[in-house]
């Protein structure tokens, strides 16, 4: 889990750096991996009560949605290239 957290932190820094560039493909790849990693991390969390379970599940689904979105965007960009 620590390795995954380290990867998430590194991806957060990389996303911030890429946001200031015009490297669209690299930014989409980084966003995709970030949301995949966050969804993986949230899947490992053991909620302590029903309220937490709803919050964790909602956040995991949100990150999965964005991962799917960036996967689709990446496929379109790579197909256009």
C-alpha positions in Angstrom: 0.0 0.0 0.0 2.9 2.3 0.7 4.3 1.8 -2.8 0.9 2.7 -4.2 0.7 5.8 -2.1 4.2 6.8 -3.2 3.1 6.3 -6.9 0.0 8.5 -6.3 2.1 11.2 -4.7 4.6 11.1 -7.7 1.7 11.2 -10.1 0.2 14.2 -8.4 3.5 16.1 -8.8 3.7 15.0 -12.4 0.1 16.0 -13.1 0.9 19.5 -11.7 4.0 19.8 -13.9 2.3 18.6 -17.0 -0.7 20.9 -16.5 1.6 23.8 -17.4 2.8 22.3 -20.7 1.2 21.5 -24.0 2.1 17.8 -23.8 -1.5 16.6 -24.2 -0.7 12.9 -24.7 1.7 12.7 -21.7 -0.9 14.6 -19.5 -3.7 12.2 -20.5 -1.5 9.2 -19.8 -0.5 10.6 -16.4 -4.2 11.5 -15.6 -5.2 7.9 -16.5 -2.6 6.3 -14.3 -3.4 8.7 -11.4 -7.1 7.8 -11.4 -6.3 4.1 -11.8 -4.0 4.2 -8.9 -6.5 6.1 -6.7 -9.2 3.6 -7.5 -6.8 0.7 -6.7 -5.9 2.4 -3.4 -9.5 3.1 -2.4 -10.4 -0.5 -3.1 -7.8 -1.5 -0.4 -9.4 0.7 2.3 -11.5 -1.1 4.9 -14.4 1.3 5.8 -15.0 1.5 9.5 -18.8 2.0 9.2 -21.6 2.3 6.7 -21.1 6.0 6.2 -17.4 5.5 5.4 -18.3 2.6 3.1 -20.6 4.9 1.1 -17.9 7.7 0.9 -15.1 5.3 0.0 -17.2 3.5 -2.6 -18.3 6.8 -4.1 -14.8 8.1 -4.4 -13.6 4.8 -5.9 -16.3 4.9 -8.5 -15.5 8.6 -9.3 -11.8 7.7 -9.9 -12.9 4.7 -12.0 -15.2 6.9 -14.0 -12.3 9.4 -14.7 -9.9 6.5 -15.5 -12.4 5.2 -18.1 -12.8 8.7 -19.5 -9.0 9.2 -19.8 -8.7 5.7 -21.3 -11.2 6.6 -24.0 -9.5 10.0 -24.6 -6.1 8.3 -24.9 -7.4 5.8 -27.4 -8.8 8.7 -29.5 -5.6 10.7 -29.3 -3.5 7.7 -30.2 -5.8 6.8 -33.1 -5.6 10.3 -34.5 -1.8 10.3 -34.3 
